[in-house]
Amino acid sequence: MAILIADSGATKCEWCVVEKGKIKKTVFTLGISPYFLNGTQVEDLVRRDLHPEISRYSIEAIFYYGTGCKNPENRRTIKNALKRVFPSVEVDVNHDLLGAARAVCLQDKGIACILGTGSNSCFYNGKKIVKNSPGLGYVLGDEGSGAYLGKKVVQYYLYKTFDEELQYRFDEKFKLTDVEILDKVYKHPLPNRFLAGFTLFLAENRGHFMVENIIEDGLNDFFFNHLCKYNESWKLPVHFVGGVAFGFRDVVMDLTASYEFELGKILQHPMEGLVAYHSS
């Protein structure tokens, strides 16, 4: 018998079939956000992109960790959709922040942070999330996230704050007009994913002082507005999960030192830790 572990952000979802502590099959699908997809759409995605890939395995339980699943109604939406595809399987749906905390802390106390398409953080006592700094989403918050950093890139470009060299590099890479950018942000679905895509521009232009300023300022906003709100940040390891944290880990390490925090793990993906947690 096997278990199925899912880790879903807004951009992509990783599904792993695990038997006796070993990953037997990994499948990637589009990210599942209950704020952007309804139950029928989630069910259709799982039936189309996941089920055919894992149908030969005998799944006894699903442990799903996803963005937007702090909300009980959203958890029900995801659970019901999964139950319609896997009617005889036990399904447990939790917030992606709990997944991150379990992945980096296992059964130990610590501060767990997500820096991916979105951002979030919590104090985890080894069993559950005890404190959580408010996650306000990409419009009002998400400091340090891909969407937050990408929004800064777009602002610098549209305001022509970038110097001539960076303006040229942006034009050559994305080939987007001002009107097209605004249309994708305000009229198209999943604008957070669109904005987060511009973090690649930052990664490809490291060393330029404007790029370094965007990265450091954006990540510092996360440290100041969230991590400084936990007294435990100065007492326990501070761990990070996500593509932004991993990709800009040099800046994360420098900021952690400047705030006099103890740096824990920096993982690009939480799945390895989740497999260890559920296999222990």
Summary of the structure (lengths in Angstrom):
residues: 280
radius of gyration: 19.2
end to end distance: 16.0
largest distance: 59.6
contacts: 963
relative contact order: 0.15
helix: 49%
strand: 23%
